[in-house]
Amino acid sequence: MSNITPLEINFEPTKKQDLMFELFDDSTTREVLFGGSAGSSKSYGLCALIILKALEYPGIRIGLARNELTTLKKTTMVSFFEVTSNWGLITDEHFSYNSTGGIIKFYNGSEIILMELSYKPSDPNYTRLGGHLLTFGVIDEVGEVDERGYSIFKTRLNRWKNKELGVKGICISTCNPTKGWLYNKFYRPSIEKTLSIDLQFIQALPTDNPYIPKEYLDTLRKLPYAQRERLLMGNWDYDDSPNSLLTYEEILNVWDNVQKDSMSKNYISADIAFTSDKCVILIWNGYVVVDIIVSPNGNIEDVIKELAQIHNVPNYNITYDSDGVGKFLDQRLRNAKPIVNNARPFKNENYKNLKTQLYYKLAEKIKDNSVKIAVESNKDDIIEELQVIEYKPTNNVGKIEMVDKAAVKRKIGRSPDFSDALAYRMIFEYKSSGTKTFRII
């Protein structure tokens, strides 16, 4: 200790960074999302927090995580070394960094452990995190992380010298605005003022950072509209991926200028529940959804038959997901159209499977202003699901393919049951003429 150069740290946090520090020390907060736009100094603030706490509490162990370890080392660690440089910390004196082992050790015995939270099919339960004993943890760009990875990471906190030193096992994360499980866990409850007392959301904008270069703000202002709304204005509803089938504006238009047509045929499309997923039944008048029924009580066959009678829908205008539990309806809803999601597409079109073809047709009908929804129930869930439906980039000769349902479920924390039910209606756009046999005498 006598050979260590004394430190005098002068740190002037932004107002939003200061709020993060206050929440670390309060008596109730256990999870914080610092969910701001680009340039709001989130990563710098996160690194400043863990360095200060590592210096303040000798012997603690802090988890510093990101979805990919390589990305953490190339990005978050840049902010880490920016903080240490600004504060005068000397490498191999005040701290040492083992890049290969992913450990930062301080002179007082505190450690920061670099961790990866990416989803791996070979380790779906994140058993690789099981041996970590951490005091508290932080995650940079948690919007890239699956919800299960986040949940398992939290179980490793509050397990090292917390009572001894009086430190909470808090989890603090940063992200840019994103549509996914964070939207439902933090952002929407914060806006609706229903956020649990142990959760806190900090909304930060570039303008909250007094140190941001004017040139960087000018760059953000020149972004395309959707990216500008998200990264400059912090608008969580504008999360348009370049691979999305629909833009946010196109999705919102589904509820505008709805006109029913008494001359149109009526239809029923259903995504039948499997395990914990919802059962969603849509009643259509032409291309207009006139009613949405979610997880009805009773036998699903009887429910669909009753709805068909009420809305005058013939069996041949009923369609449902026949994968999973839906396969048991084949003999009970005769003449209805069962959908096998992985079946071959109609007309030999260049899609990987039928489900992809139906989603593309749904996007086409939404874009041309045909598909409408006349009810407001479940609107937020429908918007969220339609926004996260994306295609996989492919070469010119490959089949057009959707991002698989498992990946969508990991992103939003649930199954896209509403958007599936919407897409299934499109099967009626493909009328099979069938095969006719002629006998010539």
Number of C-alpha atoms within 10 A of each C-alpha: 9 5 6 10 12 11 11 9 11 8 10 8 17 18 13 21 24 14 13 23 16 11 20 22 13 10 9 14 20 19 23 21 24 28 28 28 27 22 23 27 24 29 23 20 23 24 23 22 19 21 21 11 17 22 18 12 16 16 19 24 29 26 26 26 26 27 22 15 18 11 12 20 16 10 13 23 17 14 20 19 15 14 19 17 12 11 15 14 19 14 13 11 13 19 19 15 15 10 10 6 9 14 18 17 19 22 17 16 14 20 26 23 17 21 22 21 24 20 19 10 8 7 10 12 14 19 9 11 16 12 8 17 18 24 25 27 25 26 28 23 22 25 24 17 23 22 22 18 21 21 11 16 25 20 15 20 22 20 16 20 19 17 12 7 13 10 18 21 25 21 23 26 24 25 21 26 26 24 22 24 20 22 19 16 18 21 23 15 15 18 10 8 9 10 16 13 10 13 19 21 22 18 19 24 22 23 14 18 18 13 12 14 11 9 9 12 15 11 11 19 16 11 13 9 11 19 19 19 20 22 24 24 21 22 19 19 17 22 23 21 16 11 14 19 21 22 18 17 12 17 20 13 16 20 17 12 11 18 13 17 11 9 8 12 14 21 25 28 27 30 28 24 19 13 7 8 14 18 18 22 27 23 23 27 23 19 25 24 24 16 16 19 15 16 13 13 7 8 8 17 13 12 15 20 16 13 16 19 12 9 14 13 21 16 18 14 20 25 25 26 22 19 16 12 12 20 15 12 17 14 9 11 19 12 14 18 20 22 20 17 18 12 12 17 18 16 8 8 13 16 19 17 21 20 24 24 24 25 25 20 19 25 21 15 15 19 18 10 16 15 22 25 24 19 14 10 12 12 14 11 16 17 18 23 22 23 24 25 20 20 18 13 14 10 8 7 7 11 15 19 18 22 16 13 14 12 14 18 18 18 22 22 18 17 21 23 22 25 21 26 23 25 22 28 26 20 22 15 10 12 8 9 6 5 6 5 5 6 4 4 3
